[in-house]
Amino acid sequence: MIERVSGFIAAFLFAALPGRWLIKRLQVLKAGQNINQDAPKSHAGKQGTPTMGGLLILVALTVTSFGCLIWPSKGASASSGLVSSLLPLLLLTLSFGAVGFADDYLSLKRGKNLGLRARDKFFIQVLLAAGFMTWMALTASEGITTEIQVLPNSLLNTFAAGKIVWNLGVLYYIIGGIMLIGFSNATNFTDGADGLASGSTCILAIVMALLLNLYHPDISLFCMLLAGGLLGFLWWNFHPARLFMGDTGSLALGAALAGSALLGKIEIPFIIASLAIWSELLSVMVQVTVFKFRKKKFGLEYARSHRVFRRTPLHHHFEEMGIPETQVVGRFWIVCVLCGAAALLWLQQGVL
């Protein structure tokens, strides 16, 4: 636990201390956010705020991760465990971050919120997720890797023996890839208000560190390093934000957290803990699907006047209802805490 707390503090400092310097450099480079036309009108004042601040999170995570790899505190066995889990997770995070960086760079170069084409970005995400799941398949532990525990034993009746476990076989790797891509885009959609994505994922990372603490201390350490970097970034991202993470950070965060859940075998608790973030992606999917259906059946004007949400992702819907941005963010954080508590309670029912 000492290593995790020390790593958390170190990651916080590595992200928070260079923040002022990075903001000034980004301002000199004119790397300002181009606000999407679909965003609420209240966001117009955010135009030009330095973006690509996700670099702070990634640098803090990388430096502290390599510090743990080089100076493990518990000898060779600890070093071996860190390399087999922490290093792949770091590579996964940085690879998704690179996709986000390319998207942010193209958006800045073009002077409008138009980076990589959606299909190109999705294709690269599929390749990266496939690569990670292939690595998991090649290093799989028989009877463990492809199993998902769907219900803890103490929630069953007294006559039931053991736990409900599904061995999905090859299907597990497909579902895992979908989870990686889906949650990466969910965190990307969540990044639309000051402190929303950074605060929500920081809470989730800490919850995951607690979930993984006993049986997967190496992955728990990774989550704590990520949480520290996120808290350091939040120092500059809190309302009114002086720095945005951009896709550089948001795409990487989702991959890092989903990958940690897959390696740590906490798929169900992870989904419970991250419901608030998943709701952002689901709101967009529902909005687009229903709009297309109504447009085809009733016409464009009808579809426009009968939207499911006033605006998506979901946090924009609440802003359009007149709720101040700071209240929307604060309440999302509260829901994240509640979902995290529910996941911890689920785990205590005998999951592991």
Long-range contacts (C-beta under 8 A, 24 or more apart in sequence): 1-213, 2-73, 3-68, 3-73, 3-221, 4-209, 4-213, 4-217, 4-220, 4-221, 4-224, 5-224, 7-64, 7-67, 7-68, 7-221, 7-224, 7-225, 7-228, 8-224, 8-225, 8-227, 8-228, 8-231, 9-228, 10-64, 10-67, 10-225, 10-228, 11-60, 11-61, 11-64, 11-224, 11-225, 11-226, 11-227, 11-228, 11-229, 11-232, 12-60, 12-228, 12-229, 12-231, 12-232, 13-232, 14-59, 14-60, 14-63, 14-64, 14-229, 14-232, 15-56, 15-57, 15-59, 15-60, 15-228, 15-229, 15-230, 15-231, 15-232, 15-233, 15-235, 16-231, 16-232, 16-233, 16-235, 16-236, 17-232, 18-56, 18-59, 19-53, 19-56, 19-232, 19-233, 19-235, 19-236, 19-242, 19-243, 20-236, 22-50, 22-53, 22-55, 22-56, 22-243, 23-50, 23-53, 23-236, 23-242, 23-243, 26-50, 26-51, 26-52, 26-53, 26-243, 30-108, 31-108, 32-108, 33-244, 33-246, 34-107, 34-108, 34-111, 34-112, 34-113, 35-113, 36-113, 37-113, 38-311, 39-192, 39-316, 40-311, 40-316, 40-319, 40-320, 42-319, 42-325, 46-241, 46-244, 49-241, 49-242, 49-243, 49-244, 50-242, 50-243, 50-244, 51-104, 51-108, 51-243, 51-244, 51-245, 51-246, 52-101, 52-104, 52-105, 52-108, 52-244, 52-245, 52-246, 52-248, 53-233, 53-236, 53-237, 53-243, 53-244, 53-245, 53-246, 53-248, 53-249, 54-97, 54-100, 54-101, 54-233, 54-245, 54-246, 54-247, 54-248, 54-249, 54-250, 54-252, 54-253, 55-101, 55-248, 55-249, 56-229, 56-232, 56-233, 56-236, 56-243, 57-226, 57-229, 57-230, 57-232, 57-233, 57-245, 57-249, 57-252, 57-253, 58-93, 58-94, 58-97, 58-229, 58-248, 58-249, 58-252, 60-225, 60-228, 60-229, 60-232, 60-233, 61-90, 61-93, 61-225, 61-226, 61-229, 61-256, 62-90, 62-94, 64-225, 64-228, 64-229, 65-90, 65-222, 65-225, 68-221, 68-225, 78-218, 81-217, 81-218, 82-218, 82-221, 84-139, 84-218, 85-216, 85-218, 85-219, 85-222, 85-263, 86-218, 86-219, 86-221, 86-222, 88-132, 88-135, 88-259, 88-263, 89-219, 89-222, 89-256, 89-259, 89-260, 89-263, 90-222, 92-128, 92-132, 92-180, 92-255, 92-256, 92-259, 93-226, 93-252, 93-253, 93-255, 93-256, 93-259, 94-252, 95-128, 95-255, 96-125, 96-128, 96-184, 96-251, 96-252, 96-254, 96-255, 96-256, 97-248, 97-249, 97-251, 97-252, 99-124, 99-125, 99-128, 99-247, 99-251, 100-188, 100-246, 100-247, 100-248, 100-249, 100-250, 100-251, 100-252, 101-246, 101-247, 101-248, 103-246, 103-247, 103-251, 104-246, 104-247, 104-248, 115-247, 122-181, 125-180, 125-181, 125-184, 125-185, 125-251, 126-177, 126-181, 128-180, 128-255, 129-176, 129-177, 129-178, 129-180, 129-181, 129-255, 130-177, 132-177, 132-180, 132-259, 133-173, 133-174, 133-176, 133-177, 133-180, 134-173, 136-173, 136-176, 136-262, 136-263, 137-173, 143-167, 144-265, 145-172, 146-170, 146-172, 146-173, 147-172, 147-265, 148-172, 148-267, 148-268, 149-265, 149-268, 149-351, 150-268, 152-346, 152-347, 152-349, 152-350, 152-351, 153-349, 153-350, 154-349, 154-350, 155-349, 163-350, 163-351, 176-262, 179-258, 179-261, 179-262, 179-267, 180-254, 180-255, 180-258, 180-259, 180-262, 182-258, 182-278, 182-281, 183-254, 183-255, 183-257, 183-258, 183-274, 183-277, 183-278, 183-281, 184-251, 184-252, 184-253, 184-254, 184-255, 184-258, 185-251, 185-254, 185-281, 186-254, 186-274, 186-277, 186-278, 186-280, 186-281, 187-250, 187-251, 187-253, 187-254, 187-257, 187-277, 188-247, 188-250, 188-251, 188-254, 189-280, 189-281, 189-284, 189-312, 189-313, 190-250, 190-277, 190-280, 190-313, 190-315, 191-244, 191-245, 191-246, 191-247, 191-249, 191-250, 192-313, 192-315, 192-316, 193-315, 193-319, 193-325, 193-328, 193-329, 194-237, 194-238, 194-239, 194-240, 194-241, 194-325, 194-326, 194-329, 195-234, 195-237, 195-238, 195-239, 195-241, 195-329, 196-315, 196-328, 196-329, 196-332, 197-245, 197-249, 197-250, 197-253, 198-230, 198-233, 198-234, 198-237, 198-245, 198-249, 199-230, 199-234, 199-238, 199-329, 199-332, 199-333, 199-336, 200-276, 200-277, 200-332, 200-333, 200-336, 201-226, 201-230, 201-253, 201-257, 201-277, 202-227, 202-230, 202-231, 202-234, 203-333, 203-336, 203-337, 203-340, 204-257, 204-273, 204-274, 204-277, 204-336, 204-340, 205-230, 205-257, 206-340, 207-273, 207-340, 207-343, 207-344, 208-257, 208-260, 208-261, 208-264, 208-266, 208-270, 208-273, 210-344, 211-264, 211-266, 211-269, 211-270, 211-273, 211-343, 211-344, 211-347, 212-260, 212-264, 212-266, 214-352, 215-264, 215-352, 216-263, 216-264, 216-265, 219-260, 219-263, 219-264, 220-264, 222-256, 222-260, 223-257, 223-260, 226-253, 226-256, 226-257, 239-325, 239-326, 239-329, 266-347, 266-351, 268-346, 268-351, 269-343, 269-344, 269-346, 269-347, 269-351, 270-343, 272-339, 272-342, 272-343, 272-346, 273-336, 273-339, 273-340, 273-342, 273-343, 274-339, 275-335, 275-339, 276-332, 276-335, 276-336, 276-339, 277-336, 279-314, 280-313, 280-314, 280-315, 281-313, 283-309, 283-312, 283-313, 283-314, 283-317, 284-312, 284-313, 287-312
